Amino acid sequence: MNARQYVTAAAPFEAARQVECLPEGHRARRLHGHGFLARIRAEVSSAASPVPDAEEYAARLTAEVAALDYRLLNEIVPMPTDENLVRWLRERLHMLDLDRAGIQSTRDQGVDLDGRDHAHVWRRFRLEAAHQLPKVPPGHPCGRMHGHGFEIILHADQDLSGQDIGVDYDHLAAVWTPLHRQLHHQCLNDLPGLDNPTSERLAAWLWERLKPQLPPLSWVTVYETTTAGCHYDGRQYRIWKELRFESALRLRHVASDDPRRRLHGHSYAARLHLTAPLDEVRGWTVDYGEVKARFEPLYRQLDHQRLDQLAGLAEPTLLELLHWLRERLASSIPELDRIDLDPTPGYGAMLCWGEEGPALPG
């Protein structure tokens, strides 16, 4: 199956604003500030010569958001909603032919816009709860009663058609609050419908209760841990598992004065995305621990190794490494349909040959 490949970049900035299109009494109408994060994504072609570099996108993005750093945004964007800030950013970066651009106004909320002005608004919530999985194989650690600080992300999609703002973050909080009261500081197994509270089952349980109140709801995301979780959209389940490896490399085909020709290294974060039907007995699609175990043989080739000496990898650029990973994981993880790879916070790349699902917030 043909794969789509993207480069991604992010850059922070600090700024103040007033959002006067919000209702009277809304706290964001007052002058306030945020630590913002701007994000961009661009689809790239393997036929391009040279293939666009994620670091170049990151440098360009950083240069543009410098105009917003430690500024009153109203002086630059008359109605500085997150949506309008994305439009400003997209216009400044139009030469990059972006597939998607976004603004996070806090770690827990943000909006992404595509080229058609279709918005993906999201907000993150946290709950502390206990659970055990009664249908796991004997000896599985999740069969014992344990707990998590779960993170739940509600996603809403809509066609903005030039509106200043989409679904208000506070509206997402309002529909979430009653469910938080039911789940926080509880044993999930005790709740009706959650006798087998896997991430997948919890995501579906939340979807069933939220969708009637929030028609634009497009995905429910459940982070069971910081490195594993599940998405559900009322139709299919997508899980991911994040794995890290520490590697050295040298790029041979860059310019002679490019510092990447020297031997250097990265702490890579690889996020494996899988789509699979629900196992009605186990209550999951694929066990997160099983994903890690299947990746283990490849991990041993990557971790504390030199990537430029790997067999079958001509040059350890991000995109070539992604294709190398896909080829070697195809038989051991057939459910895999997307890989994200970040060598360092601030830029990365992704390879997708299935449905993409939501772009995960950081």
C-alpha positions in Angstrom: 0.0 0.0 0.0 1.3 3.4 -0.9 2.4 5.5 2.1 2.0 9.2 2.7 5.0 10.9 4.3 5.0 14.1 6.2 7.5 16.3 8.0 6.4 18.0 11.3 7.7 20.9 13.3 6.8 22.9 16.4 8.0 26.1 18.0 6.9 27.8 21.3 6.2 31.5 22.0 5.0 33.5 24.9 2.3 36.2 24.4 -0.6 38.1 25.8 -4.1 38.6 24.3 -7.7 39.5 24.8 -10.4 37.5 22.9 -13.3 39.9 22.8 -15.6 37.8 20.5 -16.3 35.6 23.5 -19.4 36.2 25.7 -19.5 38.8 28.3 -17.9 37.6 31.6 -15.7 35.0 29.8 -12.3 35.1 31.5 -10.5 35.1 28.2 -12.0 38.5 27.4 -9.6 39.9 30.0 -6.0 40.6 29.2 -4.1 37.3 29.9 -1.1 35.3 28.6 -0.1 31.8 27.5 2.9 29.7 26.6 1.8 28.9 23.1 3.1 26.1 20.8 2.8 26.5 17.1 2.7 23.3 15.0 2.9 22.6 11.3 2.8 19.5 9.1 3.6 19.2 5.4 3.2 16.3 3.0 6.4 15.6 1.1 7.1 13.6 -2.0 10.0 11.1 -2.3 10.4 12.4 -5.9 11.4 15.8 -4.6 15.0 16.6 -5.0 16.3 17.3 -2.5 13.7 15.8 -0.2 12.5 18.5 2.2 14.2 18.4 5.6 12.2 18.5 8.9 14.9 20.7 10.5 14.4 23.3 7.7 10.7 23.5 8.4 11.4 23.9 12.1 13.9 26.7 11.5 11.4 28.5 9.2 8.6 28.1 11.8 10.8 29.4 14.6 11.7 32.4 12.6 8.0 33.3 11.9 6.7 32.9 15.4 9.5 35.2 16.7 7.2 38.0 15.5 4.6 36.8 18.1 7.0 36.2 21.0 6.4 38.4 24.1 3.9 40.5 22.2 0.3 41.6 22.6 -1.3 39.5 19.9 -4.2 41.9 19.4 -1.6 44.3 17.8 -0.8 41.7 15.2 -4.1 39.7 14.8 -7.1 41.9 15.6 -9.1 38.9 17.0 -6.4 36.6 18.3 -8.4 33.4 18.8 -6.3 30.2 18.4 -8.1 29.7 15.0 -7.1 33.1 13.7 -3.5 32.7 15.0 -3.4 29.5 12.9 -4.6 31.4 9.8 -2.0 34.1 10.4 0.7 31.4 10.7 -0.5 29.6 7.6 -0.4 32.8 5.5 3.1 33.6 6.7 4.2 30.0 5.7 2.3 29.7 2.5 5.4 28.9 0.5 5.8 25.7 2.5 2.5 24.2 1.2 1.4 23.1 4.6 -1.0 20.2 5.0 -2.0 21.2 8.5 -1.2 24.0 11.0 -2.1 24.3 14.6 -1.8 26.3 17.8 -1.8 25.0 21.4 -2.6 27.8 23.8 -1.8 25.5 26.7 -0.5 21.9 27.0 -4.2 20.9 27.4 -6.0 22.6 24.5 -5.5 23.5 20.9 -6.8 23.6 17.4 -5.5 22.4 14.0 -6.7 23.7 10.7 -6.3 22.1 7.3 -6.2 24.0 4.0 -10.0 23.9 3.7 -10.5 25.7 7.0 -11.7 22.6 8.6 -10.9 22.7 12.3 -9.9 20.0 14.8 -10.4 21.4 18.3 -9.2 19.4 21.3 -9.0 19.6 25.1 -7.3 17.3 27.5 -8.6 16.2 30.9 -7.2 14.0 33.7 -8.6 11.5 36.1 -7.2 9.2 38.7 -8.7 5.8 38.9 -8.1 2.1 39.7 -8.9 -0.9 37.4 -8.1 -4.5 36.7 -8.6 -6.4 33.5 -10.4 -9.7 34.3 -9.9 -11.3 30.8 -6.2 -11.1 30.4 -4.0 -14.3 30.3 -2.9 -15.8 33.7 0.0 -13.9 35.2 -0.5 -10.7 33.1 0.2 -7.7 35.4 -3.0 -5.9 34.3 -4.9 -8.8 35.9 -4.0 -7.4 39.3 -5.8 -4.4 40.7 -3.8 -1.3 39.9 -4.3 2.3 38.9 -3.5 5.1 36.4 -3.6 8.8 36.0 -5.6 8.6 32.9 -5.6 11.4 30.4 -8.7 11.9 28.2 -8.8 14.1 25.1 -12.0 15.1 23.5 -11.7 16.0 19.8 -14.3 18.0 17.9 -14.3 18.6 14.1 -16.2 21.3 12.2 -16.1 23.4 9.1 -15.3 26.9 10.4 -16.1 28.8 7.1 -14.1 31.8 8.3 -15.5 32.0 11.8 -13.2 33.5 14.5 -13.6 30.5 16.8 -14.9 26.9 16.7 -16.1 24.8 19.6 -15.2 26.7 22.8 -12.8 24.8 25.0 -15.1 25.6 28.0 -17.9 23.8 26.2 -15.7 20.7 26.0 -15.1 21.1 29.7 -18.8 21.5 30.5 -19.7 18.2 28.8 -16.8 16.4 30.4 -17.5 17.5 34.0 -20.4 15.1 34.8 -18.3 12.1 33.5 -15.3 13.2 35.5 -17.4 13.1 38.7 -18.4 9.5 37.9 -14.8 8.3 37.1 -12.4 10.3 39.3 -11.1 8.4 42.4 -13.2 5.4 41.5 -12.6 1.7 40.6 -13.6 1.6 37.0 -14.7 -2.0 37.3 -17.5 -1.0 39.6 -19.2 1.2 37.0 -22.0 -0.2 34.9 -20.6 -1.1 31.4 -17.0 -1.1 32.6 -16.6 -4.6 34.0 -13.6 -5.0 31.7 -12.2 -1.5 31.6 -9.5 -1.6 28.9 -8.5 1.6 27.2 -10.6 0.6 24.2 -13.7 -0.2 26.3 -13.3 3.1 28.3 -13.0 5.1 25.1 -16.2 3.5 23.7 -18.0 4.0 27.0 -17.1 7.7 27.0 -18.1 8.1 23.3 -21.6 6.6 23.9 -22.2 9.2 26.7 -20.6 12.2 25.0 -21.7 12.0 21.4 -25.4 12.9 22.0 -24.4 16.0 23.9 -21.6 17.0 21.6 -22.5 16.3 17.9 -19.1 17.6 16.6 -17.3 15.0 18.7 -14.9 13.2 16.3 -12.6 11.1 18.5 -12.2 10.2 22.1 -8.6 9.5 23.2 -7.6 7.6 26.3 -4.0 7.8 27.5 -3.6 4.9 29.9 0.1 5.8 30.4 2.3 8.5 29.0 3.5 6.0 26.3 0.3 4.1 25.3 -3.3 4.8 24.5 -6.3 4.4 22.3 -8.5 6.5 20.0 -12.1 5.7 19.2 -14.4 7.5 16.7 -17.6 5.4 17.1 -16.4 3.2 14.2 -12.9 1.9 14.8 -10.2 1.6 17.4 -6.7 2.9 16.9 -4.0 2.3 19.5 -0.4 3.6 19.8 2.6 2.6 21.7 5.6 5.0 22.1 9.1 3.6 22.2 12.5 5.3 22.5 16.0 4.5 21.4 19.3 6.3 21.7 21.4 6.2 18.5 24.4 7.7 16.8 24.6 8.6 13.1 26.4 10.5 10.4 24.8 11.9 7.3 27.0 11.5 4.2 24.9 13.2 1.6 24.5 16.6 3.1 26.6 19.7 2.2 30.2 19.6 3.2 29.7 22.3 5.8 26.6 20.8 7.3 27.3 19.8 11.0 25.3 16.6 10.5 28.2 15.2 8.4 29.9 14.8 11.8 29.2 11.8 14.0 26.3 12.9 16.3 23.3 11.4 18.0 19.7 11.6 19.0 17.2 10.3 21.6 14.5 9.1 19.2 10.8 8.8 20.0 9.0 6.4 17.8 5.2 6.1 18.1 3.7 3.0 16.5 0.0 3.3 15.5 -2.1 0.2 15.0 -5.7 -0.3 13.7 -7.4 -3.6 14.6 -10.8 -5.0 15.4 -11.7 -5.4 19.1 -11.1 -8.8 20.7 -14.5 -9.3 22.3 -13.1 -11.6 24.9 -10.0 -9.6 25.9 -11.6 -6.2 25.4 -8.6 -4.8 23.6 -7.3 -4.7 20.0 -3.6 -5.5 20.6 -2.0 -5.7 24.1 0.4 -2.7 24.5 3.0 -5.0 26.1 2.7 -7.3 23.0 3.5 -4.4 20.7 6.6 -3.6 22.7 7.6 -7.3 22.6 7.2 -7.5 18.9 9.3 -4.3 18.5 12.1 -5.7 20.7 14.3 -7.4 18.0 14.4 -4.2 16.0 15.0 -2.2 19.2 18.2 -4.1 19.8 19.4 -3.1 16.3 18.7 0.6 17.0 19.3 1.3 20.6 22.9 2.4 21.5 23.9 1.7 17.9 25.1 3.6 14.8 22.2 4.1 12.4 24.6 4.8 9.5 25.9 1.3 9.8 22.5 -0.5 9.7 22.2 -3.0 6.8 19.7 -1.9 4.2 19.6 1.7 5.2 21.4 3.9 2.7 21.2 7.1 4.7 19.7 7.5 8.1 17.5 10.5 7.3 14.1 10.6 9.1 12.1 9.6 6.1 14.5 6.8 5.0 14.5 5.5 8.6 10.7 5.5 8.6 10.6 3.4 5.5 13.2 1.0 6.9 11.2 0.6 10.0 8.0 -0.1 8.1 9.6 -2.8 6.0 11.0 -4.6 9.0 7.9 -4.4 11.1 5.4 -5.5 8.4 5.5 -9.2 9.4 5.8 -8.8 13.2 3.2 -6.0 13.6 0.7 -6.4 10.6 -1.8 -4.1 12.3 0.7 -1.2 12.0 -0.4 1.6 9.7 1.4 4.7 10.8 4.8 5.5 12.4 5.8 8.9 13.9 9.5 9.5 14.5 10.9 12.5 16.4 14.7 12.7 16.8 14.3 15.6 19.2 11.5 17.8 20.5 10.6 20.4 17.9 10.6 18.4 14.6 10.1 15.0 13.2 8.4 13.0 10.4 5.6 10.5 10.0 4.7 7.7 7.5 1.1 6.7 7.1 -0.4 4.0 4.9 -3.8 3.7 6.6 -6.4 6.2 8.0 -4.5 8.8 10.0 -6.7 9.3 12.9 -6.3 12.5 15.0 -2.9 14.2 15.2 -2.0 13.7 18.8 -1.3 16.7 20.9 2.0 16.8 22.6 
